[in-house]
Amino acid sequence: MKTLIIYYSLDGHTRFVAEKIALISGGDLLEIKTAKQLPGGNVFKHFWGGKQVFTGEKPEILLLSKNPADYDLIFIGTPVWAFSYVPALKTFFSQTKISGKRVALFLTCDGMPGKTFINLKKVLAGNEIFGELALVSPFKNLEESTNKIKNWLSNIF
Ligand SMILES: Cc1cc2nc3c(=O)[nH]c(=O)nc-3n(C[C@H](O)[C@H](O)[C@H](O)COP(=O)(O)O)c2cc1C
């Protein structure tokens, strides 16, 4: 079974989860990157990031290095921005059709996931969504976060 882990990450939390999933599953990673590098790790990101979500912006993303159509099992991960998934994934979904796949979702946030999973499920209609994992501030307790990821995956693989 070929596994692909698709994710976006500005400050590394979601990348951490994606890399753990790849390590455990042996799957391939596909990081969605915006053409314009946005500054992470400062307070301004909340303003421009929030604005992107509320105005429905679709930032340009770099060419994908993998084709999701080649995979059976797909993980999709996002940080929560303004209670939903990130604009870069919005661009990705508008350019790449994912259908008829087994899909598991994961997110990282600071405690308010909002409608992220609901909105992801809407845009991924036509796939079998069989798992969800939400991690709050995973860097605060790396061991606990790693255990949560391992436990979640043990039900999948
Ligand atoms: C623009 C912006 C909006 C955010 N909105 C939310 C939110 O609505 N709820 C929440 O719990 N965290 C929110 N966060 C925090 C991030 O979801 C959280 O820090 C996440 O783990 C960051 O992932 P990353 O390091 O992979 O980029 C927001 C962060 C940014 C930059």
The ligand as a Tripos MOL2 file, in Angstrom:
@<TRIPOS>MOLECULE
LIG
   31    33     1     0     0
SMALL
NO_CHARGES

@<TRIPOS>ATOM
      1 C1         -2.5880   33.1230   10.8350 C.3       1 LIG1
      2 C2         -2.7210   32.1720   11.9780 C.ar      1 LIG1
      3 C3         -3.9830   31.8570   12.4680 C.ar      1 LIG1
      4 C4         -4.1210   30.9350   13.5180 C.ar      1 LIG1
      5 N1         -5.3840   30.5980   13.9320 N.ar      1 LIG1
      6 C5         -5.5480   29.6590   14.9040 C.ar      1 LIG1
      7 C6         -6.8530   29.2420   15.3080 C.ar      1 LIG1
      8 O1         -7.8830   29.6760   14.7850 O.2       1 LIG1
      9 N2         -6.9470   28.3070   16.2890 N.ar      1 LIG1
     10 C7         -5.8310   27.7900   16.9340 C.ar      1 LIG1
     11 O2         -5.9880   26.9900   17.8310 O.2       1 LIG1
     12 N3         -4.5830   28.1300   16.5320 N.ar      1 LIG1
     13 C8         -4.4030   29.0550   15.5470 C.ar      1 LIG1
     14 N4         -3.1450   29.4000   15.1230 N.ar      1 LIG1
     15 C9         -1.9900   28.7120   15.7170 C.3       1 LIG1
     16 C10        -1.4820   27.5500   14.8320 C.3       1 LIG1
     17 O3         -2.5500   26.7490   14.3580 O.3       1 LIG1
     18 C11        -0.5390   26.6180   15.6060 C.3       1 LIG1
     19 O4          0.4840   27.3380   16.2120 O.3       1 LIG1
     20 C12         0.0070   25.5250   14.6980 C.3       1 LIG1
     21 O5          0.4770   24.4540   15.4800 O.3       1 LIG1
     22 C13         1.1510   26.0340   13.8170 C.3       1 LIG1
     23 O6          1.5610   25.0090   12.9470 O.3       1 LIG1
     24 P1          2.9150   25.0940   12.0980 P.3       1 LIG1
     25 O7          4.0340   25.2760   13.0680 O.co2     1 LIG1
     26 O8          2.9980   23.7920   11.3840 O.co2     1 LIG1
     27 O9          2.8260   26.2650   11.1740 O.co2     1 LIG1
     28 C14        -2.9790   30.3290   14.1060 C.ar      1 LIG1
     29 C15        -1.6940   30.6610   13.6160 C.ar      1 LIG1
     30 C16        -1.5640   31.5700   12.5580 C.ar      1 LIG1
     31 C17        -0.1970   31.8980   12.0280 C.3       1 LIG1
@<TRIPOS>BOND
     1     1     2 1
     2     2     3 ar
     3     2    30 ar
     4     3     4 ar
     5     4     5 ar
     6     4    28 ar
     7     5     6 ar
     8     6     7 ar
     9     6    13 1
    10     7     8 2
    11     7     9 ar
    12     9    10 ar
    13    10    11 2
    14    10    12 ar
    15    12    13 ar
    16    13    14 ar
    17    14    15 1
    18    14    28 ar
    19    15    16 1
    20    16    17 1
    21    16    18 1
    22    18    19 1
    23    18    20 1
    24    20    21 1
    25    20    22 1
    26    22    23 1
    27    23    24 1
    28    24    25 2
    29    24    26 1
    30    24    27 1
    31    28    29 ar
    32    29    30 ar
    33    30    31 1
@<TRIPOS>SUBSTRUCTURE
     1 LIG1         1 GROUP 0 **** ****
